[in-house]
Amino acid sequence: MKTGYELLLPEGLTDYFDVIDVEEYDTRIILHLDEKILRESEMGDSAYLSKGFYPAVDIQDFPVRDRGLTLRVRRRRWQEKATGNPYMRDWEVIAEGTRLTREFATFLKELP
C-alpha cells in the first residue's frame, strides 16, 4: 500500500519494510510497518522460512506538523530451513539503548 508517508521514513527503511497502515490522530501519526520477504541476494546459499512476526515495537521519529510520529514495526521471525536456526536482518535504524530513530536521537543530543 503506497501512502505517501514513505517519504517521511528514515533513509533505506523502505528497502526492508512496507507501510501497511496509517493511523492519524490530533497529536500523533502512527505508521504500521511490516518487514518484507527476504530477497534472493540476501539469502546466499541458505533458504529461510518466515514463521510469522515478532510483536510490534514502537519507535519514535521526528514530529510531523506538530504531531508525534511513531513507527510501529513488526519484524519477521525467520528460520534457516536446513538448520532451524533463527535469522534476523541487521538494520541500524534505532539508536542504541533507545526507542528513537538514530537521526532523531542525534538531533535531540545536539539540543542545548
C-alpha positions as a printed NumPy array, in Angstrom:
array([[  0.   ,   0.   ,   0.   ],
       [  1.573,   3.308,  -1.07 ],
       [  0.56 ,   6.125,   1.248],
       [  2.984,   8.977,   0.613],
       [  4.167,   8.575,   4.19 ],
       [  7.107,   6.543,   2.861],
       [  8.804,   9.899,   2.205],
       [  8.935,  10.544,   5.968],
       [ 10.762,   7.33 ,   6.804],
       [ 14.475,   7.139,   7.633],
       [ 16.779,   6.536,   4.66 ],
       [ 16.748,   2.916,   3.5  ],
       [ 13.872,   1.737,   5.692],
       [ 11.595,   1.082,   2.708],
       [ 14.222,  -1.383,   1.436],
       [ 13.194,  -3.695,   4.276],
       [  9.703,  -2.599,   5.348],
       [  6.33 ,  -1.793,   3.797],
       [  3.877,   0.742,   5.232],
       [  0.765,  -1.39 ,   5.727],
       [ -1.452,   1.017,   7.653],
       [ -1.58 ,   4.606,   8.917],
       [ -3.44 ,   5.938,  11.948],
       [ -3.855,   9.718,  12.209],
       [ -4.804,  11.402,  15.479],
       [ -4.817,  15.034,  16.644],
       [ -1.417,  14.713,  18.309],
       [  0.141,  11.621,  16.722],
       [  0.614,   9.728,  13.449],
       [  1.316,   6.006,  13.675],
       [  2.834,   4.251,  10.661],
       [  2.481,   0.468,  10.762],
       [  5.431,  -1.249,   9.076],
       [  5.862,  -4.943,   8.266],
       [  9.198,  -6.452,   7.279],
       [  9.404,  -7.516,   3.643],
       [ 10.252, -11.024,   2.476],
       [ 13.993, -11.703,   2.078],
       [ 15.404, -11.051,  -1.373],
       [ 17.342, -13.779,  -3.198],
       [ 20.528, -11.703,  -2.825],
       [ 20.128, -11.727,   0.985],
       [ 19.754, -15.495,   1.239],
       [ 23.081, -16.534,  -0.25 ],
       [ 23.304, -20.328,  -0.24 ],
       [ 20.695, -20.751,   2.502],
       [ 16.929, -20.893,   2.36 ],
       [ 14.829, -19.187,   5.021],
       [ 11.238, -19.592,   6.111],
       [  9.082, -16.819,   7.509],
       [  7.483, -18.009,  10.744],
       [  5.191, -15.033,  11.324],
       [  6.095, -11.82 ,  13.137],
       [  7.578, -10.752,  16.449],
       [  5.343,  -8.421,  18.49 ],
       [  5.308,  -4.849,  17.148],
       [  7.804,  -2.345,  18.561],
       [  7.132,   1.421,  18.668],
       [  9.949,   3.712,  17.545],
       [  9.687,   7.5  ,  17.887],
       [ 10.793,   9.658,  14.951],
       [ 10.773,  13.373,  14.088],
       [  7.407,  15.096,  14.666],
       [  5.403,  15.994,  11.57 ],
       [  3.362,  19.222,  11.514],
       [  3.173,  19.367,  15.328],
       [  2.202,  15.701,  15.613],
       [  4.411,  12.99 ,  17.021],
       [  5.441,  10.271,  14.565],
       [  5.534,   6.677,  15.737],
       [  6.847,   3.84 ,  13.591],
       [  5.114,   0.635,  14.725],
       [  7.451,  -2.024,  13.356],
       [  6.808,  -5.754,  13.024],
       [  9.866,  -7.839,  12.189],
       [  9.545, -11.301,  10.714],
       [ 10.577, -14.48 ,  12.518],
       [ 13.   , -16.075,  10.062],
       [ 14.244, -19.629,  10.345],
       [ 17.014, -21.2  ,   8.296],
       [ 15.386, -24.121,   6.518],
       [ 18.327, -26.557,   6.737],
       [ 19.336, -25.999,  10.385],
       [ 16.258, -24.499,  12.023],
       [ 18.431, -21.645,  13.36 ],
       [ 16.785, -18.235,  13.721],
       [ 17.883, -15.4  ,  11.447],
       [ 17.359, -11.643,  11.694],
       [ 18.274,  -8.914,   9.225],
       [ 20.814,  -6.432,  10.508],
       [ 19.344,  -2.937,  10.233],
       [ 20.562,   0.009,  12.249],
       [ 17.669,   2.425,  12.393],
       [ 17.216,   2.545,  16.184],
       [ 19.684,   4.44 ,  18.368],
       [ 21.316,   2.067,  20.832],
       [ 19.548,   1.915,  24.189],
       [ 16.535,   3.924,  22.979],
       [ 13.23 ,   3.643,  21.152],
       [ 14.188,   6.535,  18.857],
       [ 15.43 ,   6.541,  15.285],
       [ 19.164,   7.225,  15.087],
       [ 18.578,  10.52 ,  13.251],
       [ 16.061,  11.731,  15.853],
       [ 18.278,  10.709,  18.788],
       [ 21.25 ,  12.544,  17.228],
       [ 19.101,  15.64 ,  16.756],
       [ 17.918,  15.547,  20.383],
       [ 21.504,  15.169,  21.674],
       [ 22.501,  18.37 ,  19.858],
       [ 19.807,  20.488,  21.512],
       [ 21.087,  22.833,  24.235]])
